Amino acid sequence: MRSRLRLADLLPVSTAGLRARPGRTALSILGVAIGIAAMVAVLGVTRSSQAEVLAQIDRTGTNLLTVANGKTIRGAEAELPVTAGAAIARTEGVLSAAATATVPQHVYRNDRIPAGRTGGLSVRVADPGLLGTLDAALVDGRFLDPALARYPAVVLGHYAAGALGIADVSDGPRVWLGGHWFSVVGILAPVDLAPELDTAALIGAPVASEAFGYTGHPTRIFVRALTSRTAEVAGLLGRAADPAHPEQVAVSRPSEALTARIAVTGATTVLLLGLGAVALLVGGIGIANVLIISVLERRREIGLRRALGATRTHVGAQFLTESVLLGAAGGVAGVVLGSLMTWSMATVRGWQTLIPAPAVGAALAAAVLIGGCAGLYPALRAARLSPTEALRSV
């Protein structure tokens, strides 16, 4: 009768060698797991970070534009007209506009701090409508209004408040700003699309004019446009801000910077996936090496099975199944490890953990495929051994 190997018997026979050498098996699985974990983690972290960026865009909208002073023909810094903010607000398609301007002053926790220790904090003049235009929020206190803007009151950006050691405004904290004491009336939450405000101390235009000689020329104007007409409005803002020299006005859309960040992340992802693929290939080579050694060590077993009637197909299937099991086990371990890495990174950064299901399926398929390819040559080599040659070589 022709020898037959039942499918139910193939798995125990194929795992006999793996169970006999647990240390070698674990190392082979680890080689594949590292490559799979790298690929899953890269895709998971990328998807989680992209979701966070898209959420930022959704929160702030794509209809936010910024107008800033550009460069003159000679390369010097241009100056926006005093009327730029009001002119932009009257432009068709503009919902709201709020101007800011930097003043050459610094803010300190008290008047004992050396002048050179600025902490990277700036002082900016802000319109009362800035909070609404940016859809920003306050952590504590209130924002500047037409009444407060006339007095030495300041609203701190999120980072600026932390750097100055101010967590709330309930006890009436004061800061030393430009040689004057200012009362802190509010603390901003982080502003995603205007990060320069996070490190700023915001004061009103009237007090800035009286105390620091502010002349009313804005340096940056935030504009909220109708979403359907954002591109059209962007083309009108240069001439609206400075009719005499529209070429000296820089108009940009902050959401485009976030979109560009997604593109850069995508390019980096391709590179990291290539490194993960290399690691996976190295793991496959490790499986092939282990199985070739296993064939050499188990020549007596192979010869005995062949003498008892096992066909070449049975022997080859045994070693091929063994390699596929190694690849599959490495794939499962790698997916678990990569998912844990993604979860850890997302938790630390405060992101939502997202692991693409197609990435998990592709990783498992790649692990099985690598395992099968790696075991193909050892399986063929074992299948070609004749019973007499295998038994005589022992």
C-alpha positions as CSV (number, residue, x, y, z in Angstrom):
1,M,0.0,0.0,0.0
2,R,1.1,3.5,-0.7
3,S,2.2,5.5,2.4
4,R,-0.1,8.3,3.4
5,L,0.4,11.2,5.8
6,R,-2.9,12.5,7.3
7,L,-3.3,16.2,7.8
8,A,-4.0,15.5,11.5
9,D,-0.6,13.8,11.8
10,L,1.3,16.5,9.9
11,L,1.2,19.1,12.7
12,P,2.5,16.9,15.6
13,V,5.3,15.6,13.3
14,S,6.2,19.1,12.1
15,T,6.4,20.5,15.7
16,A,8.5,17.7,17.1
17,G,11.7,19.4,16.1
18,L,10.5,22.7,17.4
19,R,9.5,21.3,20.8
20,A,12.8,19.4,21.0
21,R,14.9,22.6,20.7
22,P,12.9,25.4,22.5
23,G,15.8,27.8,22.7
24,R,16.6,27.7,19.0
25,T,12.9,27.9,18.2
26,A,12.4,31.0,20.4
27,L,15.3,32.8,18.8
28,S,14.0,32.0,15.3
29,I,10.6,33.3,16.3
30,L,12.2,36.4,17.8
31,G,14.0,37.2,14.5
32,V,10.7,37.4,12.6
33,A,8.9,39.1,15.5
34,I,11.3,42.0,15.5
35,G,10.7,42.7,11.8
36,I,6.9,42.4,12.1
37,A,6.8,44.5,15.3
38,A,8.8,47.2,13.5
39,M,6.4,47.3,10.6
40,V,3.2,47.2,12.7
41,A,4.6,49.9,15.1
42,V,5.6,52.2,12.3
43,L,2.2,52.0,10.6
44,G,0.3,52.2,13.9
45,V,2.3,55.2,15.2
46,T,2.0,56.9,11.8
47,R,-1.8,56.4,11.7
48,S,-2.2,57.6,15.3
49,S,-0.2,60.8,14.7
50,Q,-1.9,61.5,11.4
51,A,-5.3,61.1,13.1
52,E,-4.2,63.7,15.7
53,V,-3.1,66.1,13.0
54,L,-6.4,65.7,11.2
55,A,-8.2,66.2,14.4
56,Q,-6.3,69.5,14.9
57,I,-7.4,70.6,11.4
58,D,-11.0,69.6,12.1
59,R,-11.0,71.6,15.4
60,T,-9.6,74.7,13.9
61,G,-10.9,74.4,10.4
62,T,-9.3,74.9,7.0
63,N,-10.7,78.4,6.6
64,L,-8.2,80.2,8.8
65,L,-5.7,82.4,7.0
66,T,-2.8,84.5,8.3
67,V,-1.6,87.8,6.9
68,A,1.9,88.9,7.8
69,N,4.4,91.5,6.9
70,G,6.7,90.2,4.1
71,K,9.9,91.6,2.6
72,T,10.5,94.7,0.5
73,I,12.3,94.6,-2.8
74,R,15.6,95.3,-1.1
75,G,15.0,92.4,1.3
76,A,14.2,94.5,4.4
77,E,11.2,93.7,6.6
78,A,8.1,95.4,5.3
79,E,5.5,97.1,7.5
80,L,1.8,96.6,7.3
81,P,-0.4,99.7,7.4
82,V,-2.2,100.7,10.5
83,T,-5.5,100.2,8.6
84,A,-4.7,96.7,7.5
85,G,-6.8,94.9,10.1
86,A,-9.9,97.0,9.5
87,A,-9.5,96.8,5.7
88,I,-9.3,93.0,5.8
89,A,-12.3,92.7,8.1
90,R,-14.3,94.6,5.4
91,T,-13.2,92.2,2.6
92,E,-16.0,90.2,1.1
93,G,-16.0,86.6,2.3
94,V,-14.2,87.4,5.6
95,L,-16.1,86.3,8.7
96,S,-13.7,87.9,11.3
97,A,-10.2,89.3,11.5
98,A,-7.9,89.9,14.5
99,A,-4.5,91.7,14.4
100,T,-1.5,91.1,16.6
101,A,1.8,92.8,16.8
102,T,5.1,92.1,18.5
103,V,6.6,94.8,20.8
104,P,10.2,94.8,21.8
105,Q,9.6,94.0,25.5
106,H,10.0,91.0,27.7
107,V,8.0,89.5,30.5
108,Y,9.4,88.2,33.8
109,R,7.9,86.7,36.9
110,N,9.2,89.6,39.0
111,D,11.5,92.5,38.8
112,R,14.4,90.6,40.3
113,I,15.0,88.4,37.3
114,P,18.1,89.3,35.2
115,A,17.2,91.0,32.0
116,G,18.9,88.4,29.8
117,R,16.8,85.5,31.1
118,T,13.8,86.0,28.8
119,G,12.9,82.3,28.6
120,G,12.1,82.7,24.9
121,L,8.9,84.5,25.8
122,S,7.6,87.4,23.7
123,V,5.1,90.2,24.2
124,R,2.3,90.8,21.7
125,V,-0.4,93.3,21.3
126,A,-3.7,91.5,20.6
127,D,-7.2,92.6,19.4
128,P,-10.1,91.6,21.7
129,G,-11.5,89.5,18.9
130,L,-8.5,87.3,18.7
131,L,-10.0,84.5,20.8
132,G,-13.1,84.2,18.7
133,T,-11.2,84.4,15.4
134,L,-8.9,81.5,16.3
135,D,-11.6,79.5,18.1
136,A,-9.2,79.3,21.0
137,A,-10.1,78.7,24.6
138,L,-9.0,79.8,28.0
139,V,-7.7,77.5,30.7
140,D,-8.5,80.1,33.4
141,G,-9.6,83.7,33.7
142,R,-10.9,85.9,31.0
143,F,-9.6,87.4,27.7
144,L,-8.9,91.0,26.9
145,D,-11.9,93.2,26.1
146,P,-12.1,96.9,25.1
147,A,-12.1,97.9,28.8
148,L,-9.3,95.6,30.0
149,A,-7.2,96.6,27.0
150,R,-6.7,100.1,28.4
151,Y,-5.2,98.8,31.7
152,P,-2.0,96.9,32.5
153,A,-3.7,93.5,32.1
154,V,-2.1,90.5,30.4
155,V,-3.2,87.1,29.1
156,L,-0.5,84.5,29.1
157,G,-0.1,81.8,26.5
158,H,-0.1,78.2,27.7
159,Y,3.7,77.7,27.6
160,A,4.4,81.2,28.9
161,A,2.2,80.6,32.0
162,G,4.0,77.4,32.8
163,A,7.4,79.0,32.3
164,L,6.5,81.9,34.6
165,G,5.1,79.4,37.2
166,I,1.5,80.7,37.0
167,A,-1.2,78.0,37.1
168,D,-4.3,80.1,37.7
169,V,-5.4,83.7,38.2
170,S,-7.5,83.3,41.3
171,D,-5.0,84.9,43.6
172,G,-4.3,87.8,41.3
173,P,-0.7,87.1,40.1
174,R,1.3,89.9,38.5
175,V,4.2,89.8,36.1
176,W,7.0,92.3,35.4
177,L,6.5,93.4,31.7
178,G,8.6,96.0,30.0
179,G,9.4,97.7,33.3
180,H,5.8,97.8,34.5
181,W,3.6,95.5,36.7
182,F,0.8,93.8,34.8
183,S,-2.0,91.8,36.3
184,V,-2.5,88.3,34.8
185,V,-6.2,88.1,33.9
186,G,-6.2,84.9,31.8
187,I,-4.3,81.8,30.6
188,L,-4.8,80.5,27.1
189,A,-5.2,76.8,26.2
190,P,-2.7,75.6,23.6
191,V,-3.5,77.1,20.2
192,D,-2.8,74.5,17.5
193,L,-2.6,76.7,14.5
194,A,-0.9,79.7,16.1
195,P,1.8,78.2,18.3
196,E,3.6,81.6,18.6
197,L,0.8,82.6,20.9
198,D,1.7,79.8,23.3
199,T,4.9,81.5,24.2
200,A,3.5,85.1,24.3
201,A,2.1,87.5,26.8
202,L,-0.8,89.3,25.2
203,I,-1.7,92.9,26.1
204,G,-4.1,95.5,24.7
205,A,-3.3,98.1,22.1
206,P,-4.1,101.2,24.2
207,V,-1.8,100.3,27.1
208,A,0.9,99.2,24.6
209,S,0.6,102.6,22.9
210,E,0.8,104.5,26.2
211,A,3.5,102.4,27.9
212,F,5.7,101.3,25.0
213,G,5.0,103.7,22.2
214,Y,3.2,101.1,20.0
215,T,2.3,102.8,16.7
216,G,-0.5,100.5,15.6
217,H,1.3,98.6,12.8
218,P,0.3,94.9,13.0
219,T,2.7,92.2,12.3
220,R,0.3,89.3,11.9
221,I,-3.5,89.3,11.2
222,F,-5.6,86.1,11.7
223,V,-8.5,85.9,9.3
224,R,-11.5,83.5,9.4
225,A,-13.1,83.2,5.9
226,L,-16.1,81.5,4.5
227,T,-15.0,77.9,4.0
228,S,-16.4,77.8,0.5
229,R,-14.5,81.0,-0.5
230,T,-11.2,80.5,1.4
231,A,-9.0,80.3,-1.7
232,E,-10.7,83.3,-3.2
233,V,-10.4,85.4,0.0
234,A,-6.7,84.4,0.2
235,G,-6.1,86.0,-3.2
236,L,-7.7,89.3,-2.0
237,L,-6.0,89.8,1.3
238,G,-2.7,91.1,0.0
239,R,-4.3,94.1,-1.8
240,A,-6.7,94.6,1.0
241,A,-4.0,94.8,3.6
242,D,-1.6,97.0,1.7
243,P,-3.1,98.4,-1.5
244,A,0.1,100.3,-2.4
245,H,2.4,97.3,-2.0
246,P,0.4,94.0,-2.1
247,E,3.6,92.1,-3.0
248,Q,5.0,92.9,0.4
249,V,2.2,91.0,2.2
250,A,2.6,87.3,3.0
251,V,-0.6,85.3,3.1
252,S,-0.7,81.7,4.3
253,R,-3.0,79.0,5.5
254,P,-1.9,77.3,8.8
255,S,-3.7,74.1,8.0
256,E,-1.4,73.6,5.0
257,A,1.5,73.3,7.3
258,L,-0.2,70.5,9.2
259,T,-1.1,68.8,5.9
260,A,2.6,69.1,4.8
261,R,3.5,67.4,8.1
262,I,1.4,64.4,7.2
263,A,3.2,64.2,3.8
264,V,6.6,64.3,5.6
265,T,5.4,61.6,8.0
266,G,4.3,59.5,5.0
267,A,7.8,59.7,3.4
268,T,9.4,58.8,6.7
269,T,7.0,55.9,7.1
270,V,8.2,54.4,3.8
271,L,11.8,54.6,5.0
272,L,11.0,52.9,8.3
273,L,8.9,50.2,6.6
274,G,11.9,49.5,4.4
275,L,14.0,49.0,7.6
276,G,11.4,46.8,9.0
277,A,11.3,44.7,5.8
278,V,15.1,44.3,6.1
279,A,14.7,43.1,9.7
280,L,12.0,40.7,8.5
281,L,14.3,39.4,5.8
282,V,17.0,38.8,8.3
283,G,14.6,36.8,10.4
284,G,13.7,34.7,7.4
285,I,17.3,34.0,6.8
286,G,17.6,32.9,10.4
287,I,14.7,30.5,9.9
288,A,16.4,29.0,6.8
289,N,19.7,28.6,8.7
290,V,18.0,26.9,11.6
291,L,16.1,24.5,9.3
292,I,19.2,23.6,7.3
293,I,21.0,22.7,10.5
294,S,17.9,20.8,11.6
295,V,18.0,18.7,8.4
296,L,21.7,17.9,9.0
297,E,21.0,16.9,12.6
298,R,18.0,14.8,11.8
299,R,19.3,12.8,8.8
300,R,18.9,9.5,10.8
301,E,15.2,10.4,11.5
302,I,14.7,11.3,7.8
303,G,16.4,8.1,6.6
304,L,14.4,6.0,9.0
305,R,11.1,7.6,8.0
306,R,11.9,7.1,4.3
307,A,12.9,3.5,4.9
308,L,9.5,2.9,6.6
309,G,7.7,4.2,3.6
310,A,7.5,8.0,3.9
311,T,7.6,9.7,0.5
312,R,9.6,12.7,-0.5
313,T,6.5,14.8,-0.4
314,H,5.8,13.8,3.3
315,V,9.4,14.7,4.3
316,G,9.3,18.0,2.4
317,A,5.8,18.9,3.8
318,Q,7.1,18.2,7.3
319,F,10.0,20.7,7.1
320,L,8.0,23.3,5.1
321,T,5.2,23.2,7.7
322,E,7.8,23.6,10.4
323,S,9.1,26.8,8.7
324,V,5.6,28.2,8.1
325,L,4.8,27.6,11.8
326,L,7.9,29.5,12.8
327,G,7.0,32.4,10.6
328,A,3.4,32.4,11.8
329,A,4.4,32.4,15.4
330,G,6.9,35.2,14.8
331,G,4.1,37.1,13.0
332,V,1.7,36.8,15.9
333,A,4.4,37.8,18.4
334,G,5.4,40.7,16.3
335,V,1.9,42.0,15.9
336,V,1.4,41.8,19.7
337,L,4.7,43.5,20.3
338,G,4.1,46.2,17.6
339,S,0.6,46.9,19.0
340,L,2.1,47.4,22.5
341,M,4.7,49.8,21.1
342,T,2.0,51.8,19.3
343,W,-0.2,51.9,22.4
344,S,2.7,53.1,24.6
345,M,3.7,55.8,22.1
346,A,0.1,57.0,21.6
347,T,-0.5,57.0,25.4
348,V,2.6,59.1,26.1
349,R,1.7,61.6,23.4
350,G,-2.0,61.7,24.2
351,W,-3.1,60.3,20.9
352,Q,-5.8,57.9,20.0
353,T,-4.4,54.5,19.5
354,L,-5.0,53.4,15.9
355,I,-3.6,50.2,14.4
356,P,-4.8,49.6,10.8
357,A,-6.4,46.2,10.4
358,P,-5.0,45.8,6.8
359,A,-1.5,46.3,8.3
360,V,-2.0,43.5,10.8
361,G,-3.3,41.2,8.1
362,A,-0.4,42.1,5.8
363,A,2.1,41.6,8.5
364,L,0.8,38.1,9.3
365,A,0.7,37.2,5.6
366,A,4.3,38.5,5.2
367,A,5.5,36.5,8.2
368,V,3.9,33.3,6.8
369,L,5.3,34.0,3.4
370,I,8.8,34.6,4.7
371,G,8.6,31.5,6.7
372,G,7.5,29.4,3.7
373,C,10.2,30.8,1.4
374,A,12.8,30.3,4.1
375,G,11.8,26.7,4.6
376,L,11.6,25.8,0.9
377,Y,15.2,25.0,0.3
378,P,15.7,23.0,3.5
379,A,12.5,21.1,2.8
380,L,13.6,20.2,-0.8
381,R,17.0,19.2,0.6
382,A,15.4,16.9,3.2
383,A,13.1,15.4,0.6
384,R,16.0,14.6,-1.8
385,L,17.8,12.5,0.9
386,S,17.6,8.8,0.0
387,P,17.1,6.3,2.9
388,T,20.4,4.5,2.4
389,E,22.4,7.7,2.1
390,A,20.8,9.2,5.2
391,L,21.3,6.1,7.3
392,R,24.8,5.5,6.1
393,S,26.0,9.0,6.9
394,V,25.1,8.7,10.6
